[in-house]
Each structure stands twice: as structure tokens, then as C-alpha cells.
Amino acid sequence: DRVNALCTFFGDGPLEADFSGVGKRAENVHTAACNVAWSERFRTSSKTHQRHELSGFVGESVYEGELDEFLPWLAIGELIHIGKHAAWGNGEFTVTIQTKGP
């Protein structure tokens, strides 16, 4: 959604992608390992002095399945971050590709 929104507002318009199909194929990818923890974070507005929650998960996950189709989406996600509060540093992730042995 974030990639599509950025293309819509700052690019040549919305992406022509089969998002429904991508979502259905993503259901075949599963979590093989997950080591995450909740991290409490807040920021204070310099203008209103209100406190805003920026909490989220921090850690590592391993996914298995047919991932090739998703690699370009993940690559752009590494650059623009994903999810809520991406402008304040949330949603940052790094993709590491591991191959299984022979």
C-alpha cells in the first residue's frame, strides 16, 4: 500500500499490479522462525508538545515458501520502510536471503 500511495502522490499514478493475486500468493509463504519483542517508543511534538506512541515489534523473522515474486517489493520496502509511523523511523527492515544447502 505504501509503495502504491507514493507512486500515486509523487509518481506517474497508481501501480498496475494485481494486489489481490499477490495477497493470495503470499498466503503460501509461512513463518519458519520468529524472535520479536515489543518495544515501547514515544516522540514528543515540538509544536504541540503532545506525546505520540511509536511502539512496535523489533527482532527477526524467517520466512519460507515461493518468495521470488516478493523480492522486488521487499527491496523497495527496505528503502521506504513500511507501516504506521514510517516517517519517524518505524517500519525499517533488512532482507537477508538464505539458501538451503544442496
All heavy atoms as an XYZ file, in Angstrom:
792
protein
N       0.820     -1.196      0.000
C       0.000      0.000      0.000
C       0.864      1.260      0.000
O       0.533      2.230     -0.672
C      -0.935      0.010      1.207
C      -2.078     -0.985      1.080
O      -2.332     -1.460     -0.043
O      -2.699     -1.290      2.110
N       1.942      1.240      0.773
C       2.803      2.427      0.847
C       3.457      2.703     -0.495
O       3.523      3.852     -0.934
C       3.852      2.233      1.948
C       4.742      3.445      2.159
C       5.499      3.329      3.483
N       6.584      4.255      3.591
C       6.451      5.554      3.834
N       5.263      6.075      3.984
N       7.510      6.349      3.919
N       3.937      1.683     -1.176
C       4.556      1.870     -2.494
C       3.529      2.452     -3.453
O       3.808      3.415     -4.176
C       5.115      0.541     -3.047
C       5.629      0.722     -4.463
C       6.218      0.001     -2.149
N       2.332      1.908     -3.467
C       1.283      2.386     -4.353
C       0.906      3.830     -4.032
O       0.717      4.646     -4.937
C       0.063      1.474     -4.270
C      -0.895      1.717     -5.403
O      -0.506      1.822     -6.562
N      -2.165      1.820     -5.079
N       0.794      4.163     -2.757
C       0.453      5.530     -2.359
C       1.540      6.510     -2.794
O       1.236      7.591     -3.312
C       0.241      5.609     -0.845
N       2.803      6.153     -2.596
C       3.892      7.038     -3.007
C       3.902      7.236     -4.520
O       4.137      8.349     -5.008
C       5.237      6.488     -2.518
C       5.454      6.579     -1.007
C       6.714      5.808     -0.604
C       5.540      8.024     -0.556
N       3.636      6.166     -5.273
C       3.564      6.281     -6.738
C       2.389      7.161     -7.152
O       2.489      7.948     -8.088
C       3.433      4.902     -7.373
S       4.934      3.932     -7.295
N       1.272      7.040     -6.444
C       0.079      7.824     -6.765
C       0.313      9.310     -6.515
O      -0.008     10.146     -7.361
C      -1.124      7.337     -5.929
O      -1.370      5.960     -6.252
C      -2.365      8.155     -6.199
N       0.885      9.644     -5.360
C       1.014     11.046     -4.983
C       2.262     11.723     -5.527
O       2.257     12.941     -5.737
C       0.962     11.188     -3.460
C      -0.350     10.754     -2.881
C      -0.417      9.709     -1.987
C      -1.534     11.382     -3.245
C      -1.634      9.301     -1.456
C      -2.755     10.983     -2.725
C      -2.800      9.944     -1.829
N       3.334     10.969     -5.755
C       4.590     11.584     -6.166
C       5.125     11.053     -7.488
O       6.148     11.521     -7.972
C       5.656     11.378     -5.078
C       5.255     11.965     -3.756
C       4.860     11.145     -2.723
C       5.250     13.338     -3.559
C       4.478     11.676     -1.499
C       4.871     13.875     -2.346
C       4.481     13.046     -1.307
N       4.456     10.079     -8.078
C       4.929      9.480     -9.320
C       3.949      9.687    -10.451
O       3.222     10.686    -10.506
N       3.896      8.715    -11.333
C       3.047      8.796    -12.523
C       1.646      8.252    -12.291
O       0.887      8.095    -13.236
C       3.703      8.028    -13.673
C       5.004      8.664    -14.125
O       5.131      9.903    -13.988
O       5.899      7.940    -14.605
N       1.303      7.932    -11.072
C      -0.031      7.415    -10.778
C       0.053      6.065    -10.108
O       1.141      5.530     -9.872
N      -1.109      5.485     -9.798
C      -1.114      4.195     -9.092
C      -0.470      3.090     -9.917
O      -0.441      3.134    -11.149
C      -2.593      3.915     -8.853
C      -3.351      4.871     -9.690
C      -2.438      5.979    -10.081
N       0.062      2.118     -9.205
C       0.691      0.975     -9.861
C      -0.358      0.081    -10.504
O      -1.468     -0.046     -9.988
C       1.480      0.151     -8.832
C       2.655      0.843     -8.175
C       3.231     -0.048     -7.088
C       3.715      1.186     -9.196
N       0.014     -0.515    -11.605
C      -0.861     -1.500    -12.239
C      -0.359     -2.875    -11.815
O       0.449     -3.486    -12.500
C      -0.831     -1.341    -13.755
C      -1.452     -0.046    -14.226
C      -1.493      0.066    -15.737
O      -1.467     -0.974    -16.424
O      -1.536      1.206    -16.215
N      -0.808     -3.305    -10.666
C      -0.390     -4.596    -10.108
C      -1.618     -5.339     -9.618
O      -2.606     -4.726     -9.209
C       0.603     -4.392     -8.965
N      -1.541     -6.640     -9.658
C      -2.627     -7.497     -9.179
C      -2.446     -7.706     -7.671
O      -1.955     -8.735     -7.229
C      -2.605     -8.827     -9.925
C      -3.645     -9.812     -9.428
O      -4.590     -9.387     -8.738
O      -3.494    -11.008     -9.729
N      -2.812     -6.688     -6.889
C      -2.594     -6.747     -5.453
C      -3.366     -7.887     -4.806
O      -2.886     -8.525     -3.874
C      -2.948     -5.416     -4.795
C      -2.021     -4.302     -5.182
C      -2.470     -3.252     -5.965
C      -0.707     -4.308     -4.775
C      -1.616     -2.230     -6.332
C       0.160     -3.288     -5.130
C      -0.300     -2.243     -5.919
N      -4.542     -8.161     -5.277
C      -5.335     -9.268     -4.740
C      -4.615    -10.595     -4.975
O      -4.521    -11.429     -4.072
C      -6.720     -9.292     -5.389
O      -7.453    -10.395     -4.946
N      -4.093    -10.785     -6.178
C      -3.360    -12.010     -6.500
C      -2.078    -12.140     -5.690
O      -1.731    -13.227     -5.233
N      -1.390    -11.016     -5.517
C      -0.164    -11.022     -4.704
C      -0.505    -11.449     -3.284
O       0.192    -12.270     -2.681
C       0.521     -9.639     -4.718
C       1.640     -9.574     -3.690
C       1.061     -9.314     -6.097
N      -1.590    -10.914     -2.751
C      -2.012    -11.274     -1.395
C      -2.342    -12.748     -1.267
O      -1.976    -13.400     -0.290
N      -3.022    -13.279     -2.263
C      -3.372    -14.705     -2.235
C      -2.121    -15.583     -2.313
O      -2.016    -16.572     -1.596
C      -4.336    -15.040     -3.372
C      -5.724    -14.487     -3.160
C      -6.680    -15.030     -4.177
C      -8.044    -14.393     -4.095
N      -8.627    -14.264     -2.797
N      -1.174    -15.204     -3.161
C       0.059    -15.997     -3.266
C       0.910    -15.861     -2.002
O       1.613    -16.788     -1.616
C       0.831    -15.605     -4.524
C       0.120    -16.064     -5.808
C       0.914    -15.786     -7.050
N       1.114    -14.372     -7.337
C       0.217    -13.566     -7.917
N      -0.978    -14.026     -8.245
N       0.512    -12.306     -8.157
N       0.815    -14.721     -1.333
C       1.559    -14.519     -0.081
C       1.064    -15.451      1.018
O       1.806    -15.761      1.950
C       1.454    -13.069      0.368
N      -0.171    -15.928      0.899
C      -0.703    -16.860      1.893
C       0.060    -18.186      1.894
O      -0.006    -18.934      2.872
C      -2.186    -17.104      1.639
C      -3.043    -15.888      1.933
C      -4.507    -16.093      1.593
O      -4.904    -17.230      1.261
O      -5.258    -15.106      1.665
N       0.797    -18.462      0.828
C       1.583    -19.693      0.739
C       2.962    -19.551      1.373
O       3.707    -20.519      1.458
C       1.720    -20.135     -0.716
C       0.389    -20.535     -1.303
O      -0.433    -21.146     -0.623
N       0.156    -20.166     -2.543
N       3.318    -18.357      1.785
C       4.574    -18.124      2.499
C       4.279    -18.284      3.977
O       3.265    -17.814      4.477
C       5.110    -16.705      2.197
C       6.349    -16.409      3.031
C       5.400    -16.541      0.709
N       5.153    -18.976      4.677
C       4.902    -19.179      6.111
C       6.113    -18.766      6.943
O       7.230    -18.698      6.445
C       4.492    -20.628      6.408
C       5.590    -21.618      6.202
N       5.885    -22.169      4.982
C       6.473    -22.136      7.069
C       6.910    -22.988      5.115
N       7.279    -22.990      6.366
N       5.844    -18.501      8.198
C       6.890    -18.105      9.139
C       7.581    -19.357      9.652
O       6.958    -20.213     10.265
C       6.286    -17.327     10.321
O       5.526    -16.232      9.816
C       7.380    -16.821     11.248
N       8.890    -19.452      9.389
C       9.671    -20.604      9.830
C      10.273    -20.364     11.219
O      10.468    -21.306     11.983
C      10.777    -20.904      8.824
N      10.568    -19.119     11.533
C      11.127    -18.760     12.842
C      10.785    -17.305     13.123
O      10.690    -16.496     12.207
C      12.639    -18.953     12.858
N      10.587    -17.001     14.388
C      10.229    -15.633     14.759
C      10.777    -15.333     16.146
O      10.480    -16.042     17.100
C       8.714    -15.469     14.720
S       8.178    -13.787     15.011
N      11.589    -14.302     16.235
C      12.152    -13.868     17.505
C      11.974    -12.357     17.590
O      12.859    -11.600     17.211
C      13.628    -14.259     17.614
C      14.224    -13.850     18.946
O      13.510    -13.617     19.912
N      15.542    -13.765     18.987
N      10.795    -11.925     18.032
C      10.492    -10.497     18.110
C      10.053    -10.131     19.512
O       9.606    -10.979     20.281
C       9.402    -10.079     17.094
C       9.870    -10.306     15.669
C       8.102    -10.796     17.352
N      10.193     -8.864     19.831
C       9.762     -8.339     21.129
C       9.123     -6.978     20.899
O       9.477     -6.262     19.958
C      10.948     -8.218     22.079
N       8.207     -6.613     21.754
C       7.544     -5.326     21.683
C       8.474     -4.261     22.262
O       9.062     -4.445     23.326
C       6.240     -5.369     22.470
C       5.419     -4.139     22.316
C       5.284     -3.125     23.221
C       4.614     -3.784     21.193
N       4.443     -2.162     22.738
C       4.015     -2.542     21.477
C       4.344     -4.389     19.970
C       3.161     -1.895     20.598
C       3.494     -3.748     19.094
C       2.913     -2.517     19.410
N       8.624     -3.156     21.547
C       9.484     -2.063     22.001
C       8.636     -0.811     22.187
O       7.986     -0.358     21.249
C      10.582     -1.801     20.963
O      11.354     -0.680     21.320
N       8.629     -0.279     23.401
C       7.875      0.943     23.698
C       8.703      2.150     23.288
O       9.829      2.321     23.749
C       7.560      1.027     25.198
C       6.612     -0.026     25.690
C       5.161      0.245     25.286
O       4.803      1.415     25.028
O       4.401     -0.730     25.214
N       8.152      2.971     22.412
C       8.825      4.199     21.974
C       7.800      5.316     21.869
O       6.651      5.080     21.527
C       9.475      4.001     20.598
C      10.664      3.082     20.622
C      11.354      2.998     19.267
N      11.592      4.310     18.708
C      11.596      4.559     17.393
N      11.366      3.606     16.526
N      11.816      5.779     16.940
N       8.240      6.521     22.134
C       7.378      7.690     22.048
C       8.159      8.847     21.467
O       9.385      8.861     21.504
C       6.866      8.088     23.451
C       6.070      7.015     24.114
C       6.678      6.072     24.926
C       4.704      6.948     23.923
C       5.944      5.087     25.540
C       3.948      5.955     24.541
C       4.576      5.027     25.340
N       7.439      9.803     20.915
C       8.047     11.055     20.487
C       7.178     12.180     21.019
O       5.980     12.009     21.241
C       8.184     11.144     18.974
C       6.872     11.256     18.223
C       7.066     11.497     16.730
N       7.429     12.850     16.421
C       6.574     13.859     16.276
N       5.277     13.653     16.433
N       7.008     15.063     15.989
N       7.772     13.325     21.219
C       7.031     14.489     21.672
C       7.074     15.542     20.581
O       8.154     15.897     20.086
C       7.626     15.051     22.978
O       7.618     14.013     23.965
C       6.831     16.229     23.484
N       5.920     16.035     20.191
C       5.821     17.051     19.157
C       6.460     18.342     19.637
O       6.176     18.810     20.743
C       4.361     17.299     18.798
O       4.243     18.449     17.987
N       7.305     18.928     18.791
C       7.946     20.193     19.164
C       6.961     21.357     19.089
O       7.161     22.380     19.733
C       9.153     20.463     18.277
O       8.760     20.529     16.915
N       5.880     21.198     18.311
C       4.894     22.275     18.185
C       3.803     22.195     19.234
O       3.479     23.182     19.887
C       4.261     22.250     16.788
C       5.218     22.643     15.695
C       4.523     22.667     14.351
C       5.519     23.069     13.281
N       4.884     23.157     11.962
N       3.212     21.010     19.386
C       2.069     20.865     20.307
C       2.472     20.316     21.666
O       1.676     20.320     22.592
C       1.000     19.938     19.707
O       1.547     18.609     19.609
C       0.543     20.435     18.348
N       3.678     19.798     21.752
C       4.203     19.173     22.968
C       3.392     17.951     23.388
O       3.443     17.538     24.536
C       4.302     20.181     24.113
C       5.129     21.367     23.764
N       6.490     21.302     23.602
C       4.783     22.645     23.474
C       6.965     22.488     23.261
N       5.944     23.328     23.171
N       2.639     17.381     22.438
C       1.904     16.156     22.715
C       2.831     14.964     22.520
O       3.728     14.976     21.684
C       0.703     16.019     21.783
C      -0.398     16.999     22.065
C      -1.568     16.785     21.129
O      -1.397     16.525     19.943
N      -2.768     16.904     21.659
N       2.554     13.934     23.288
C       3.326     12.694     23.224
C       2.623     11.721     22.265
O       1.417     11.510     22.374
C       3.431     12.075     24.614
C       4.336     10.910     24.709
C       4.467     10.508     26.158
N       4.972      9.158     26.234
C       5.346      8.564     27.329
N       5.266      9.191     28.473
N       5.799      7.339     27.319
N       3.388     11.159     21.331
C       2.851     10.238     20.339
C       3.538      8.885     20.468
O       4.771      8.812     20.517
C       3.068     10.770     18.920
C       2.428     12.098     18.685
N       1.101     12.238     18.398
C       2.951     13.347     18.707
C       0.824     13.517     18.244
N       1.933     14.212     18.423
N       2.741      7.843     20.505
C       3.281      6.494     20.624
C       3.851      6.041     19.283
O       3.243      6.208     18.241
C       2.206      5.517     21.083
C       2.751      4.123     21.285
C       1.703      3.143     21.767
O       0.548      3.538     21.960
O       2.062      1.978     21.941
N       5.034      5.460     19.319
C       5.688      4.903     18.135
C       6.104      3.458     18.381
O       7.011      2.950     17.727
C       6.929      5.730     17.763
C       6.697      7.189     17.393
C       8.024      7.895     17.184
C       5.834      7.290     16.166
N       5.479      2.805     19.310
C       5.858      1.451     19.702
C       5.652      0.456     18.568
O       4.862      0.677     17.653
C       5.054      1.013     20.917
O       5.260      1.912     21.981
N       6.381     -0.652     18.635
C       6.235     -1.698     17.634
C       7.137     -2.874     17.932
O       7.833     -2.911     18.955
N       7.130     -3.835     17.009
C       7.936     -5.033     17.176
C       9.350     -4.815     16.645
O       9.547     -4.149     15.638
C       7.314     -6.221     16.435
C       6.061     -6.722     17.076
C       4.815     -6.396     16.570
C       6.123     -7.517     18.207
C       3.656     -6.848     17.166
C       4.976     -7.974     18.819
C       3.737     -7.636     18.288
N      10.311     -5.399     17.340
C      11.711     -5.362     16.934
C      12.228     -6.788     17.016
O      11.942     -7.503     17.977
C      12.541     -4.449     17.873
C      14.006     -4.469     17.489
C      11.987     -3.041     17.862
N      12.965     -7.213     16.014
C      13.527     -8.560     16.052
C      13.745     -9.128     14.672
O      13.924     -8.389     13.704
N      13.723    -10.445     14.604
C      13.993    -11.147     13.358
C      12.924    -12.194     13.094
O      12.401    -12.806     14.025
C      15.348    -11.855     13.416
C      16.515    -10.927     13.579
C      17.844    -11.666     13.627
O      17.845    -12.915     13.591
O      18.875    -10.993     13.706
N      12.627    -12.383     11.805
C      11.711    -13.438     11.371
C      12.308    -14.115     10.154
O      13.013    -13.489      9.368
C      10.342    -12.864     10.991
O       9.709    -12.308     12.106
N      12.012    -15.385     10.005
C      12.457    -16.158      8.848
C      11.212    -16.687      8.154
O      10.326    -17.254      8.796
C      13.370    -17.337      9.262
C      13.762    -18.170      8.053
C      14.604    -16.819      9.994
N      11.160    -16.470      6.843
C      10.003    -16.911      6.059
C      10.439    -17.936      5.023
O      11.542    -17.852      4.498
C       9.345    -15.713      5.370
C       8.852    -14.689      6.356
C       9.628    -13.584      6.683
C       7.634    -14.854      6.995
C       9.188    -12.656      7.610
C       7.188    -13.931      7.923
C       7.970    -12.834      8.221
O       7.538    -11.918      9.147
N       9.560    -18.867      4.741
C       9.836    -19.900      3.743
C       8.672    -19.979      2.771
O       7.527    -19.718      3.130
C      10.038    -21.260      4.412
C      11.300    -21.348      5.219
C      11.485    -22.712      5.859
O      10.515    -23.486      5.964
O      12.619    -23.012      6.267
N       8.997    -20.359      1.551
C       7.989    -20.512      0.511
C       8.506    -19.939     -0.789
O       9.691    -19.642     -0.947
N       7.603    -19.767     -1.734
C       7.946    -19.173     -3.029
C       8.028    -17.657     -2.853
O       7.020    -16.954     -2.914
C       6.898    -19.546     -4.073
C       6.849    -21.020     -4.390
C       8.143    -21.524     -5.014
O       8.770    -20.782     -5.808
O       8.553    -22.650     -4.695
N       9.252    -17.168     -2.635
C       9.446    -15.763     -2.294
C       9.920    -14.888     -3.452
O       9.912    -13.659     -3.329
C      10.449    -15.658     -1.144
C       9.995    -16.285      0.172
C      11.167    -16.462      1.114
C       8.926    -15.436      0.802
N      10.319    -15.468     -4.564
C      10.925    -14.694     -5.653
C      10.066    -13.509     -6.087
O      10.574    -12.405     -6.313
C      11.229    -15.580     -6.858
C      12.352    -16.568     -6.587
O      13.064    -16.394     -5.571
O      12.523    -17.500     -7.387
N       8.770    -13.719     -6.216
C       7.862    -12.659     -6.649
C       7.874    -11.474     -5.687
O       7.655    -10.330     -6.093
C       6.441    -13.223     -6.742
C       5.376    -12.184     -6.968
C       3.975    -12.741     -6.963
O       3.767    -13.927     -6.644
O       3.062    -11.959     -7.282
N       8.144    -11.728     -4.420
C       8.059    -10.692     -3.403
C       9.371     -9.928     -3.202
O       9.377     -8.885     -2.553
C       7.599    -11.301     -2.079
C       6.324    -12.073     -2.220
C       6.327    -13.446     -2.229
C       5.119    -11.417     -2.385
C       5.160    -14.173     -2.380
C       3.943    -12.121     -2.542
C       3.956    -13.507     -2.542
N      10.463    -10.423     -3.750
C      11.764     -9.787     -3.526
C      11.823     -8.339     -4.005
O      12.367     -7.483     -3.299
C      12.884    -10.628     -4.132
C      13.098    -11.990     -3.458
C      14.212    -12.756     -4.158
C      13.396    -11.837     -1.979
N      11.278     -7.989     -5.193
C      11.293     -6.566     -5.578
C      10.498     -5.683     -4.610
O      10.917     -4.565     -4.296
C      10.655     -6.556     -6.972
C      10.847     -7.942     -7.483
C      10.780     -8.833     -6.271
N       9.365     -6.184     -4.116
C       8.574     -5.426     -3.149
C       9.352     -5.251     -1.843
O       9.317     -4.184     -1.224
C       7.248     -6.132     -2.855
C       6.336     -6.214     -4.033
C       6.085     -7.314     -4.805
C       5.550     -5.165     -4.584
N       5.194     -7.006     -5.794
C       4.839     -5.690     -5.683
C       5.367     -3.825     -4.249
C       3.965     -4.925     -6.450
C       4.493     -3.061     -5.012
C       3.812     -3.613     -6.089
N      10.038     -6.290     -1.421
C      10.832     -6.214     -0.199
C      12.008     -5.260     -0.366
O      12.359     -4.523      0.557
C      11.315     -7.610      0.212
C      10.204     -8.561      0.659
C      10.750     -9.981      0.777
C       9.599     -8.099      1.977
N      12.609     -5.251     -1.561
C      13.749     -4.359     -1.821
C      13.319     -2.893     -1.717
O      14.014     -2.079     -1.100
C      14.351     -4.648     -3.187
N      12.173     -2.546     -2.298
C      11.702     -1.164     -2.187
C      11.270     -0.859     -0.754
O      11.469      0.249     -0.259
C      10.582     -0.847     -3.209
C      10.331      0.660     -3.283
C       9.304     -1.550     -2.893
C      11.395      1.442     -3.949
N      10.737     -1.853     -0.056
C      10.351     -1.664      1.338
C      11.534     -1.342      2.229
O      11.407     -0.577      3.186
N      12.696     -1.914      1.905
C      13.906     -1.586      2.676
C      14.247     -0.104      2.553
O      14.758      0.493      3.499
C      15.096     -2.406      2.176
C      15.097     -3.837      2.615
C      16.330     -4.570      2.128
O      16.544     -4.640      0.892
O      17.086     -5.066      2.982
N      13.941      0.483      1.417
C      14.270      1.898      1.178
C      13.249      2.857      1.783
O      13.620      3.902      2.319
C      14.374      2.166     -0.328
C      15.467      1.422     -1.067
C      15.341      1.661     -2.565
C      16.834      1.867     -0.571
N      11.965      2.512      1.679
C      10.925      3.463      2.094
C      10.282      3.132      3.429
O       9.494      3.918      3.935
C       9.826      3.581      1.015
C       9.077      2.257      0.843
C      10.408      4.059     -0.296
C       7.842      2.351     -0.014
N      10.628      1.972      3.981
C      10.030      1.477      5.227
C       8.549      1.193      5.007
O       7.993      1.514      3.971
C      10.244      2.420      6.392
C      11.694      2.707      6.641
N      12.112      3.488      7.681
C      12.822      2.341      6.000
C      13.430      3.586      7.675
N      13.873      2.897      6.649
N       7.914      0.553      5.968
C       6.521      0.137      5.801
C       5.722      0.436      7.054
O       6.282      0.610      8.141
C       6.418     -1.381      5.482
C       7.060     -2.200      6.602
C       7.031     -1.696      4.142
C       6.778     -3.676      6.515
N       4.427      0.484      6.915
C       3.541      0.560      8.066
C       3.396      1.936      8.668
O       3.844      2.948      8.136
N       2.754      1.925      9.821
C       2.423      3.145     10.531
C       3.682      3.819     11.070
O       4.609      3.158     11.532
C       1.488      2.770     11.690
C       0.802      3.929     12.335
C      -0.224      3.411     13.330
C      -0.946      4.539     13.988
N      -1.917      4.073     14.968
N       3.720      5.129     10.982
C       4.808      5.962     11.512
C       6.146      5.727     10.813
O       7.211      5.900     11.424
C       4.962      5.788     13.024
C       3.740      6.110     13.805
N       3.102      7.332     13.757
C       2.992      5.350     14.640
C       2.045      7.318     14.536
N       1.943      6.122     15.080
N       6.110      5.354      9.543
C       7.356      5.157      8.789
C       8.173      6.449      8.722
O       9.400      6.414      8.701
C       7.057      4.640      7.383
N       7.502      7.594      8.729
C       8.202      8.879      8.671
C       9.061      9.131      9.904
O       9.995      9.926      9.863
C       7.198     10.013      8.496
N       8.760      8.435     11.000
C       9.542      8.602     12.229
C      10.467      7.413     12.478
O      10.922      7.192     13.594
C       8.616      8.805     13.436
C       8.005     10.168     13.420
C       8.606     11.343     13.755
C       6.691     10.495     13.022
N       7.736     12.377     13.595
C       6.540     11.881     13.134
C       5.612      9.747     12.569
C       5.371     12.545     12.824
C       4.433     10.407     12.260
C       4.334     11.782     12.388
N      10.742      6.645     11.447
C      11.710      5.565     11.580
C      11.129      4.187     11.814
O      11.858      3.213     11.816
N       9.815      4.089     12.024
C       9.222      2.757     12.177
C       9.142      2.067     10.827
O       9.157      2.700      9.782
C       7.824      2.855     12.778
C       7.849      2.956     14.276
O       8.889      3.170     14.878
N       6.695      2.807     14.889
N       9.032      0.770     10.854
C       8.874      0.008      9.621
C      10.157     -0.271      8.885
O      10.148     -0.770      7.769
N      11.284      0.019      9.517
C      12.568     -0.268      8.881
C      12.842     -1.761      8.969
O      12.598     -2.385      9.996
C      13.691      0.495      9.584
C      15.048      0.227      8.988
C      16.160      0.977      9.694
O      15.894      1.676     10.700
O      17.302      0.852      9.252
N      13.309     -2.334      7.879
C      13.685     -3.739      7.892
C      14.786     -3.991      6.879
O      15.027     -3.190      5.989
C      12.471     -4.648      7.627
C      11.892     -4.524      6.238
C      12.311     -5.368      5.221
C      10.928     -3.580      5.961
C      11.775     -5.260      3.951
C      10.374     -3.471      4.706
C      10.809     -4.308      3.692
N      15.457     -5.099      7.066
C      16.527     -5.536      6.179
C      16.228     -6.957      5.752
O      15.866     -7.783      6.585
C      17.890     -5.488      6.898
O      18.098     -4.165      7.377
C      19.016     -5.884      5.977
N      16.387     -7.214      4.473
C      16.160     -8.552      3.937
C      17.505     -9.237      3.752
O      18.429     -8.666      3.172
C      15.426     -8.496      2.583
C      15.311     -9.876      1.975
C      14.069     -7.860      2.756
N      17.613    -10.440      4.263
C      18.781    -11.288      4.054
C      18.273    -12.570      3.422
O      17.376    -13.222      3.969
C      19.492    -11.595      5.391
O      19.832    -10.364      6.017
C      20.741    -12.436      5.148
N      18.836    -12.926      2.296
C      18.394    -14.128      1.600
C      19.312    -15.288      1.983
O      20.527    -15.185      1.845
C      18.393    -13.922      0.076
C      17.424    -12.792     -0.270
C      18.025    -15.215     -0.636
C      17.456    -12.358     -1.708
N      18.692    -16.341      2.487
C      19.437    -17.555      2.852
C      18.991    -18.669      1.918
O      17.806    -18.816      1.658
C      19.148    -17.952      4.288
C      19.544    -16.915      5.304
C      19.110    -17.321      6.715
O      18.314    -18.204      6.911
N      19.652    -16.617      7.695
N      19.942    -19.400      1.430
C      19.601    -20.535      0.596
C      19.834    -21.810      1.377
O      20.717    -21.878      2.234
C      20.432    -20.547     -0.701
O      21.816    -20.566     -0.350
C      20.148    -19.318     -1.545
N      19.018    -22.795      1.081
C      19.192    -24.087      1.750
C      20.346    -24.814      1.079
O      20.613    -24.639     -0.109
C      17.916    -24.905      1.649
C      16.788    -24.318      2.463
C      15.608    -25.222      2.472
C      14.532    -24.625      3.359
N      13.418    -25.529      3.533
N      20.986    -25.659      1.835
C      22.112    -26.454      1.320
C      21.673    -27.412      0.213
O      20.495    -27.568     -0.046
N      22.656    -28.057     -0.404
C      22.371    -28.947     -1.540
C      21.471    -30.108     -1.224
O      21.109    -30.548     -0.270
C      23.728    -29.471     -1.961
C      24.700    -29.024     -0.946
C      24.024    -28.043     -0.039
